[in-house]
Amino acid sequence: MDQIEYSVAYVDTRGRISRDGVEFIRKSGEHRTSFIARYLSALGKEGWAVSGIQHLARPETAYYILQRPLAEGATPEAETTRDD
């Protein structure tokens, strides 16, 4: 069975995206849609795909849930355990 790893990006379409402590800022004069597309294209080159979007109270903001196949032999960055 293939394993998947996840990551979450905080997206503010007014001009800022934050993921794993790294900020991605909209260029001066860049349209909001172009800004988001540029970010998602960069993530796609790393194998990430959007698997869900959780909108937040402020309309311009959301969490983008990202996923990609886990490389063979790799361990997910944030492993969780279950209490049965």
N, C-alpha and C positions, 0 to 999 in steps of 0.2 A: 504494500500500500504506500502510495506517495505521501510524504509529509509536507506540510505547508508552514511557512513562517509568516508572521504578521507584523505590521508596523502601523502606527497611527500618526497622522499629520494634522496639526491644527491649521485650518485655512481661514484667513480673513480676506475676502475677495477685494477689499479696499486696497490691499497692497502688501500683505505679509503672510508667509507660510512658515511654520516652525515644525521640525521633525527631528527628534533625537538631539535637541539642543542646537541645531543648525538653522539659521534664518535664511529665507529666500525672499527677496524684496523685489517689488514691481519696479520696472524701469520707468523713468520719467516719460510721460506721454503714451505709455503702453496701455492698451485696452485691457479691461479686466479678464475678458475671455482669452485673449492672447497670453496673458500672464499665467492663467491656470493651465492652458494648453502647453505652454513652454515647460512648466514644472512637471506636468504629467508625462510629457515626452522624455524628459530627463530621467524620470523614475522608470519609465518603460525600458530604457536602455539598460537599466540595472535588473530587469526582470520583474519589476513590481507592477501590479495591476490593482485598480480600485475594486474592492469587493463590497463596499458599502459606504454610505454617507449618513452621519448623524448630525442633523441640524441642531444648532444651539439657540438659546433665547434671543440673541442678537441676530437679525436676519442675514447679515453679511458673513456670518461665521458658521463653521461646521468642522467636525472631525471627519477626515477621510480615512477609512480603514483600508489598508493596503495588504496584499498578499502576494507571495511568490513561492514556487516550489523550493523546498529545502534542498540544498546541495547534498549529494550523496555523502554520507559519513559525517555531515555537519550536525551541530546541535543548535536548536533555536536559541536566540539570545536570551529570551525570558521564559525559562521553563516553569511550568506550574505543576503542582502536585494536587492530587485528589485525596480527600479523606473519605474512605468508604465506610 
